[in-house]
Amino acid sequence: MQIVLIRHAHSKANERGVLSGRLPGVALSDKGVEQSQRLVSRLGAMTIRSLHVSPLARCNETISPWWKEVGSKNNPKVALVDDNDIIEVDYGSWSGKKLAVLSRKREWKTVQSSPSAMYFPQGEGLAQVQVRAMNAIHKALTNKGKGSDVFVTHGDVIKTIVSSVLAMHLDDFQRIVIDPASVTVLDYSSDKPRVLLMNDSRSDLESFLNAPFRARNLLGGGA
């Protein structure tokens, strides 16, 4: 069982250095549009059994070119589903503020060094984000059929998932980097989930994502 995590492409908020959170109307930047078009060939004829997309526009804009040109044709029985469990962090009153301004707040140190203790003013806590994100993953793992379960979501959401898979304390999740339009792949076929690929924003991945699973004991790092 394979989970594919895709961060939305570069947005206009990224371009302006703004923490957009769940504010409406945040579209992709010109750079992000190029990244979304590149995903068409990067993902190629990937076989999937489910496609979960954050309800925010920038996530739909990221995956739509691939879905319209290749994905829906190659996976006719799969529907694109808006999934609230993988929506962006509710940053509350921090939403829409410049990161340069937020970084001067006292709470910024908590976000960087003890994120498990951070509850954004009028928003939610990062620990809550991890719970709902992992709930989405575990629900998808009950799906039947061949192919990957794909999630198109946000950087901090993906970081909470990866930290859970690696059995890292949430306070260490800032060690993980997830770039716009990057792909991260998780393997849930054994007792302990594994990270097969992380933060890849360049490779063409069709053959990798469609490769048949071969169960083997890992020695010397894997093959």
C-alpha positions, 0 to 999 in steps of 0.5 A, a space after each residue: 500500500 502506497 501513499 503519495 503526498 503532493 504539496 501544492 505548487 508555488 502560490 501567490 502568497 508564497 510569492 509575497 511571503 504571506 502565511 495565507 492559511 485558509 484564506 480564500 482566493 489564494 491562486 498559484 503564482 506564474 511559477 506555480 502554474 509552470 510547476 503544475 504543468 510539469 506534474 503532468 509529465 512527472 506523474 505520468 500514467 500513475 495508477 491510483 485507487 483514490 485522489 484526495 485534495 485539500 478544498 483550498 483552490 491552490 491544491 485543486 489548481 496544482 493537480 487539475 492539469 494532470 487529472 484532466 490530461 492523464 489521471 482521469 483517463 488512466 483511472 476512470 473509476 476514481 473520483 477526485 475528492 475534497 478532503 477536509 482532513 488535509 486542509 491547511 492549518 487553521 492559523 487563526 489571526 496569523 492568517 494573511 500576515 507577512 512571515 517577516 512580521 510573524 517571525 518577530 512574535 514571541 510565539 514564533 519560537 514555540 512554532 520552531 522549537 516546540 510545535 507540539 505546544 503551539 496553538 495558533 490564536 483563534 486557530 488550531 494546534 499543530 498536534 490537532 493537525 497531525 491527528 486529522 491528517 493521519 486519520 485521512 491516511 488511515 481511512 485511505 488505507 482501507 481502500 481496495 484495489 491496485 494503485 496509490 492513494 494520493 493526497 494533494 495538500 499543504 507543507 505543514 500537513 505533510 510534515 506532520 504525516 512524515 514525522 508520524 511515519 518516522 516515529 519522530 516527536 512532533 517537536 522535531 517536525 521542523 527538520 523536515 523540508 517540503 517544497 512546493 510541488 514536491 512529491 513524497 512517497 510512503 510505503 504502508 505494506 509492512 508492519 512499520 511504514 517507511 519513507 521511500 521518497 521525500 520532497 522530490 520536486 524534479 524527477 519523473 516518477 511514473 515508473 517509480 510509482 507504478 513499480 510492482 511491490 517486492 517484499 524483501 528484508 532491507 539490508 544495507 539500506 534497501 535496493 
